[in-house]
């Protein structure tokens, strides 16, 4: 795609990156076939190709409007288009650049601006969010339906297996996250138990918190960089002491942490450390898959095998897992090896509509996508549903009575059977 960037962006790092991305696009339109919002709305400007044109116009000097911002807002950043694109267009990076410029030139007003500010300031603060979630859980029966759907019931984090962490030969770090400890603490508990059985001690570093994705996707790039710096500072002593990896159970956070090198590339004090952390970041499925031989030995235990019954599960692959991290089929292979029967899921590449804060900011589109995804997941008559991202789990569980858990929780239960 021929481009003529305006003076304000041409000679900047963002401008050079945007121009390289734009020049890869050949207008083929394959991306529209797998874009969830284009499928729902049928508007070219609500598909990747149309949004690319909008961003190109802004970068070439056109004045953005609220309509420009609306079409960019409607994007889920699911990156399904990137998996489809034959030219390797890094659409999500271009979108980040475009959104930041449009946000600065078309300031938000009224309720929209206040809501985004509240989300940007409250969600990443683990303690504040935890208190708010606990209060919501205590009065959950009294909440209106829409709000009640955002507040899961109280759960338990469980305990680590009997073996003391000091006896485990290997050490890894865990990203606790900002929302997960308050909403679904058993995900981290199950991860610790499974990895402990595989000889890995998983610990959380004091001072680490939100990965930065919430602020980045709400157009606060500097806030996201500050979150990344805080986490790097918290993790670095453990990395220096020999921790093998940073293990992430929410695939949405995994995409963000693996991008720390890019996010902080212009920060001389953190660039090298950020690149190192990004290289050590692992989705929990990557960690378990690397220990598959040890896992299979556990599963072959005659006493365990005698107690286990085959359970039909539907697996929802989050967009961040399959399109962001490019990890396809790994979780399914682990669940199958553990004895679960996986049901077919139509249009598995499409987003469920959660997409971080999207379900709050674009509720109508989000609920349509959620209902479509639930229909696809339940068509095979599963007894349960597994996923790999807390946002997807909370969003989908609000629309079904079928048990919906992180796949590591299903595996943990199988190993305890």
Secondary structure, DSSP 8 states (H G I E B T S, - for coil): ------HHHHTSHHHHHHHHHHHH-----GGGGG-HHHHHH--GGGSHHHHHHHHHHHHTT----HHHHHHHHT-----HHHHH-TT---HHHHHHHHHHHHHHHS---HHHHHHHHHHHHHTT-HHHHHHHHHHHHHTGGGS-HHHHTTS----------SS-GGG-SEEEEE---SSHHHH-HHHHHHHHHHHHHTTEEEEE-TT----SHHHHHTT-HHHHHHHHHHHHHHHHHHHHTT---EEESSHHHHHHHTTHHHHTTT-TTTHHHHHHHHHHEEEHHHHHHHTHHHHHHHHT-HHHHHH----EEEE---HIIIIIS---SHHHHHHHHTT-EE---TTTTS--S-TTTHHHHSHHHHHHHHHHHHHHHHTT--SEEEES-HHHHHHHHTT-SSEEEEHHHHHHHHHH-
